[in-house]
Amino acid sequence: MTEQSNNKPFLTLQHLEKVYPNGEKAVYDFNLDVNKRDFIVIVGPSGCGKSTTLRMIAGLEDITSGDIYLEDELLNYKPSNERKMAIVFQSYALYPQMNVYQNISFPLTINSYPIPVRDKKAYDVWERLHVLNAYVAENIIKVVASVNAAKGSENKRADELSAALRISPEAAGKLLSVCGSGQQIEEQKELLKKELGELKAQAAENGERLDEECRLLDESGNVITENRKYLPYEIRIKVFEAAEKLDIVPYLDKLPKELSGGQMQRVALGRAIIKNVPIFMMDEPLSNLDAKLRLTMRSEIVKLHNRINATTIYVTHDQTEAMTMATRIVVMSRGFIQQTGTPEEVYNNPNNIFVARFIGSPAMNVFSGEYSGRDACLDVDGIKYSLGDDFRRKHDEFYRAKIDEFTAMLENFDVKARENVIKILSATGEPRQDKHGSKQKKTVFSAIKNWISSLKKKNEETDEFAFERGICEKKLNQLQKCLESSHKLTVGVRSERMRIEKVTDATGDGAFVTYPTVCELLGGEYSVHFDFCGKDMVGSYDAKDKITVEDKIAVYFDKNDMKLFDPITGDVIK
């Protein structure tokens, strides 16, 4: 479970909307609470508004309406460089003339950051003690001896030891003169412990409070910071820390053109994490990588997220990335949030037909069945399933509620009602048609715009909501018929929920018998494709028993594994 103080979200997005100058709406009423250490993945097809949403959060895109809060601080009017966020784009955007070290360190060289204020004397002692405690004595002696043996001034040798141990040059200079043997190291530890204790006591007498790393604390116990640029040795420490986390230390002196795609992506990640911000955002960072490298980098990003205790918002169109990386998934379609939940919730209990079809690899098998309200029975290609009185009650309640909802929309058809119609169309994915009945290949938004524009050119009197109101009225009539007679329901079954057997003399009733069209061997199982109700279906079959396209198979569906959707609105009934 994600930790969250005072049960308050870390990042809050309230009613975010984006409308472009041409009137096209890209994002509708986006609401999301993000907790600390969440890994949120926003997933959906291209053009659904996910990248636009990410850019609004980052401050790279103006918000038309809505609010963004980070720990109760309103960010709407803050420039992007002040939002305590880092973003990684699909394009690596590395500077070709800079080596890896320079690319990673670049953000720290151009901006000031809130940096902890430390007691300089105490911190110098703490650094030396930290090194002596962190390394085996023999290793320290070896490093110090190697640096002392090198040619150069005392300052140069101190810089070299500073880079090797990642400490300040002042602390490194003092270690050079005292670390000659294991005995000296142990003596130094005791002396440094005593000196550090005395310096902390002295600070307390002066009314100052120090934490374990000698940072100054205020009366509330918070670390006091100052806005300044990092010093060269501080930048060096941070670069090496980031490079170690990403396993790119050997490439720090290389140019981007000398790196592979995966290495360049890690450099881009390093440039983001070095800023030490509380929120990282990633806009399809793996899209340019090959399949094997994407698999590796997915794992690396998740491990990095856990290692640095980050809060991450990740955008992708790849539902496999969403399912394997996220703590929570936000599924979008045509600017609307279709469902939010854990990967398990979204996979096992999709809210509508769009989510069912989009999430999962392979996607949920979707087909039609004829429902009879009289006996609460579902007929699927001649095979009957008794759904029982409990489903009949749920079915009737569902359609009565939908009829009431659409009736209320038609009585006062306004902007909100119009958006509800567009949301339904985005969930069902049904083809658009113009007034002549021809299918529209354009988006909902452009289809509406063009239709209204064509009417105006003909000087015809029109209402801008007329098209959507007509759709709403048509669907209301369809919904009313669902309570009066038998009608179609959309059935969804996951591939692993199907039972597939080779046809034998013992094949039972209630099975659909067919031949496979494609058999794909995937490790321990076959992925079996077959035609059913005029659609290509996919099921799983144990690889222990070989199956070919010449084998007759029996396919069983358990009614308890079916998800039943209303084909008119796309919403789930069961």
JOGI-V808785 format. One record per helix or strand of 2 or more residues. SS is the DSSP state (H for helix, E for strand). FROM is the first residue (numbers start at 1). TO is the last residue. Records with the same first field share a line. If there is no record, write none. Layout:
SS = FROM-TO, FROM-TO
This chain:
H = 5-7, 50-58, 80-82, 100-110, 120-134, 137-149, 154-165, 169-178, 182-205, 232-246, 249-251, 256-258, 261-273, 291-307, 319-325, 343-348, 353-358, 388-411, 415-428, 444-457, 466-482, 495-497, 559-561
E = 11-19, 25-34, 39-43, 65-70, 73-74, 85-88, 113-116, 209-210, 215-217, 225-228, 279-283, 311-316, 328-333, 336-341, 365-372, 377-380, 383-386, 432-433, 439-440, 487-493, 499-502, 512-515, 518-522, 525-532, 535-542, 552-556, 563-565, 571-572
